[in-house]
């Protein structure tokens, strides 16, 4: 089975992918797309029942091998154990997509220490732990794809999101460093930076605010989770085998 994106067939048969934060929104769309392209996929979330249900639904939809796992990636031990479990169950791990993340927005003067730590730990510390654990097997097999999901906020900053912007900017810097370290082993590391995407987070935005947001986007709409998933699928494939250490902004032209 392969995923056809605008006339180009992406075939990930024989590959195993791990997608964190995959039970809804962007993460779920990524898992569905990679499974459709032929990869065996591990989907993760904090709740095991929800992760297993998501995996079962995707498997029914795509006919692929999809399994659910629970892990709080903010915990380095749990993140490391997650990678080890996927490698044990599937026999390998080829594609790592770090999508798990949280927000705790507030103005700098009102931002609590716990809110800073929670966002940095989930968004950056967790990605560090999974990247470190996954890279070991990738180095042995001399093939790997690490795709970290950041945000345009990591490039531009945003009022009330000092913690979130810092975590995503850090993720970009970390990915570039990883790309330089692992390139000789044929492990590619790239970043996808979404703009405003239709997810549970944006569902509560008022019609007026949505119109205002869309007016600032050249394509005049919010993106769909599938827009991000398509970019990830391309980066996970051999179509981009000469691309590493790059940031791919998928935002409808918001940031130019």
C-alpha positions as CSV (number, residue, x, y, z in Angstrom):
1,X,0.0,0.0,0.0
2,X,1.3,3.5,-0.8
3,X,0.1,7.0,-0.4
4,X,-0.3,9.1,-3.6
5,X,0.3,12.8,-3.1
6,X,-0.5,14.8,-6.2
7,X,0.7,12.2,-8.6
8,X,3.7,11.2,-6.6
9,X,3.6,7.8,-4.9
10,X,5.2,7.5,-1.5
11,X,6.0,3.9,-0.5
12,X,7.1,3.3,3.1
13,X,6.6,-0.5,3.0
14,X,9.1,-2.1,5.3
15,X,9.5,0.9,7.5
16,X,8.4,1.3,11.1
17,X,7.2,4.7,12.4
18,X,6.6,6.1,15.8
19,X,4.4,9.1,16.1
20,X,4.1,10.8,19.5
21,X,0.9,12.7,20.4
22,X,-0.9,10.7,17.7
23,X,-4.4,10.2,19.2
24,X,-5.9,13.3,17.6
25,X,-5.4,16.3,15.3
26,X,-2.1,16.6,13.5
27,X,-0.6,13.5,15.1
28,X,-3.4,11.3,14.1
29,X,-3.4,12.6,10.5
30,X,0.4,11.9,10.4
31,X,-0.1,8.3,11.7
32,X,-2.9,7.7,9.2
33,X,-0.9,9.0,6.3
34,X,2.2,7.0,7.1
35,X,0.1,3.9,7.5
36,X,-1.6,4.5,4.2
37,X,1.9,4.8,2.7
38,X,2.7,1.3,3.9
39,X,4.6,1.9,7.1
40,X,3.9,0.0,10.3
41,X,3.0,2.6,12.8
42,X,3.1,3.0,16.6
43,X,0.8,5.7,17.9
44,X,1.2,7.1,21.4
45,X,-0.6,9.3,23.8
46,X,-0.8,9.6,27.6
47,X,-3.9,7.3,27.8
48,X,-3.4,3.7,26.8
49,X,-7.1,3.0,26.0
50,X,-7.3,6.1,23.8
51,X,-4.1,5.2,22.0
52,X,-5.2,1.6,21.4
53,X,-8.6,2.7,20.2
54,X,-6.9,5.2,17.8
55,X,-4.5,2.5,16.5
56,X,-7.4,0.1,15.9
57,X,-9.4,2.7,14.0
58,X,-6.5,3.6,11.8
59,X,-5.7,0.0,11.1
60,X,-9.3,-0.6,10.1
61,X,-9.1,2.4,7.8
62,X,-5.7,1.6,6.1
63,X,-5.4,-2.1,6.5
64,X,-2.0,-1.6,8.1
65,X,-0.2,-2.7,11.2
66,X,-0.9,0.0,13.8
67,X,-0.4,-0.4,17.5
68,X,-1.1,1.9,20.5
69,X,1.2,2.8,23.3
70,X,1.0,5.0,26.4
71,X,3.8,7.3,27.5
72,X,4.3,10.7,29.1
73,X,7.2,11.8,26.9
74,X,8.0,14.6,29.4
75,X,9.4,11.8,31.6
76,X,12.8,10.8,30.0
77,X,12.6,7.3,31.4
78,X,9.1,6.8,29.9
79,X,10.2,8.3,26.6
80,X,13.2,6.0,26.4
81,X,11.1,3.0,27.4
82,X,8.6,3.8,24.7
83,X,11.2,3.7,22.0
84,X,12.6,0.4,23.4
85,X,9.1,-1.1,23.4
86,X,8.4,-0.1,19.8
87,X,11.8,-1.6,18.7
88,X,11.1,-4.8,20.6
89,X,7.5,-5.2,19.3
90,X,8.2,-4.2,15.6
91,X,11.8,-5.3,15.4
92,X,13.1,-1.9,14.4
93,X,12.3,1.9,14.3
94,X,13.0,3.8,11.2
95,X,10.9,7.0,11.3
96,X,10.5,9.1,14.5
97,X,7.9,11.9,14.4
98,X,7.9,14.0,17.6
99,X,4.5,15.7,17.6
100,X,3.5,15.5,21.3
101,X,3.3,18.9,22.9
102,X,1.3,21.1,25.3
103,X,0.6,24.8,25.8
104,X,0.2,26.8,29.0
105,X,-0.1,30.4,27.7
106,X,0.3,33.5,29.8
107,X,2.1,36.8,29.8
108,X,5.7,36.7,30.9
109,X,5.0,38.5,34.3
110,X,2.2,36.0,35.0
111,X,3.9,32.9,33.8
112,X,4.4,30.4,36.6
113,X,7.5,28.3,37.0
114,X,5.4,25.1,36.7
115,X,3.9,26.3,33.4
116,X,7.4,27.0,32.0
117,X,8.7,23.6,33.1
118,X,5.6,21.7,31.9
119,X,5.9,23.1,28.4
120,X,9.6,22.8,28.0
121,X,9.6,19.2,29.4
122,X,6.8,18.0,27.1
123,X,7.8,19.8,23.9
124,X,11.6,19.8,24.1
125,X,12.8,17.4,26.8
126,X,10.6,14.7,25.5
127,X,11.8,15.1,21.9
128,X,15.4,15.0,23.1
129,X,14.7,11.7,24.9
130,X,13.1,10.0,22.0
131,X,15.6,11.3,19.5
132,X,18.5,10.0,21.7
133,X,16.9,6.6,22.2
134,X,15.8,6.1,18.6
135,X,19.1,7.2,17.1
136,X,21.0,4.2,18.5
137,X,19.1,1.7,16.4
138,X,19.0,4.0,13.4
139,X,22.8,4.3,13.5
140,X,23.3,0.5,13.6
141,X,21.0,0.1,10.6
142,X,22.4,3.2,8.8
143,X,19.0,4.6,7.9
144,X,16.6,6.9,9.8
145,X,14.3,9.8,9.6
146,X,13.7,12.1,12.5
147,X,10.9,14.7,11.9
148,X,10.2,17.1,14.7
149,X,7.0,19.1,14.7
150,X,7.7,22.7,15.8
151,X,5.6,25.8,15.1
152,X,5.9,29.1,13.3
153,X,5.9,30.6,16.8
154,X,9.4,29.1,17.3
155,X,10.5,31.3,14.4
156,X,8.5,34.5,15.2
157,X,7.7,34.4,18.9
158,X,4.2,35.3,20.1
159,X,2.8,37.4,22.9
160,X,1.7,35.2,25.8
161,X,3.7,32.2,24.6
162,X,7.2,32.7,25.8
163,X,7.4,29.1,27.1
164,X,5.9,27.6,24.0
165,X,8.0,29.7,21.6
166,X,11.2,28.8,23.6
167,X,10.4,25.1,23.4
168,X,9.8,25.2,19.6
169,X,12.8,27.4,18.9
170,X,14.9,25.0,21.0
171,X,13.4,22.0,19.0
172,X,14.6,23.7,15.8
173,X,18.1,24.2,17.1
174,X,18.3,20.7,18.5
175,X,17.2,19.2,15.2
176,X,19.8,21.1,13.3
177,X,22.5,19.8,15.7
178,X,21.2,16.3,15.4
179,X,21.2,16.5,11.6
180,X,24.9,17.4,11.6
181,X,25.8,14.7,14.1
182,X,23.9,11.8,12.3
183,X,24.2,12.7,8.6
184,X,27.2,10.3,8.2
185,X,25.0,7.4,9.2
186,X,22.3,8.3,6.7
187,X,19.9,9.6,9.4
188,X,18.1,12.7,8.3
189,X,16.6,15.2,10.8
190,X,14.2,17.9,9.8
191,X,11.5,20.2,11.2
192,X,8.0,20.8,10.1
193,X,6.7,24.1,11.5
194,X,2.9,24.4,11.2
195,X,1.0,27.7,11.2
196,X,-2.6,27.9,12.3
197,X,-4.1,24.4,11.8
198,X,-7.7,23.3,12.4
199,X,-7.4,21.2,15.5
200,X,-9.0,20.9,19.0
201,X,-6.9,23.9,20.0
202,X,-8.3,26.2,17.3
203,X,-11.9,24.8,17.5
204,X,-12.8,27.2,20.3
205,X,-11.7,30.3,18.4
206,X,-14.6,32.7,17.8
207,X,-15.8,33.3,14.3
208,X,-14.6,36.8,14.5
209,X,-11.1,35.8,15.6
210,X,-11.0,33.1,12.9
211,X,-11.8,35.6,10.3
212,X,-9.1,37.9,11.6
213,X,-6.6,35.1,11.5
214,X,-7.5,34.0,8.0
215,X,-7.2,37.6,6.8
216,X,-3.5,37.6,7.7
217,X,-2.8,34.3,5.8
218,X,-2.2,34.7,2.0
219,X,-4.1,31.5,1.3
220,X,-7.0,33.0,3.4
221,X,-7.7,29.9,5.5
222,X,-6.5,27.8,8.4
223,X,-4.6,24.7,7.4
224,X,-5.9,21.1,7.9
225,X,-4.0,18.4,9.8
226,X,-3.5,16.6,6.4
227,X,-1.5,19.5,5.2
228,X,1.1,18.8,7.8
229,X,0.9,15.0,7.4
230,X,1.7,15.3,3.7
231,X,4.9,17.2,4.4
232,X,5.9,14.6,7.0
233,X,5.3,11.7,4.6
234,X,7.5,13.3,2.0
235,X,10.3,13.8,4.6
236,X,9.9,10.2,5.8
237,X,10.5,8.9,2.3
238,X,13.4,8.5,0.0
239,X,12.1,11.4,-2.2
240,X,14.0,13.8,0.1
241,X,17.1,11.7,0.7
242,X,19.4,14.7,0.2
243,X,17.5,17.0,2.7
244,X,18.5,17.3,6.3
245,X,18.7,20.1,9.0
246,X,15.9,22.1,7.4
247,X,12.8,23.8,8.6
248,X,9.7,23.4,6.5
249,X,7.1,26.0,7.2
250,X,3.5,24.9,6.4
251,X,1.4,27.9,7.1
252,X,-0.4,29.1,4.0
253,X,2.2,31.9,3.6
254,X,1.7,33.4,7.0
255,X,5.5,33.7,7.7
256,X,7.6,34.7,4.7
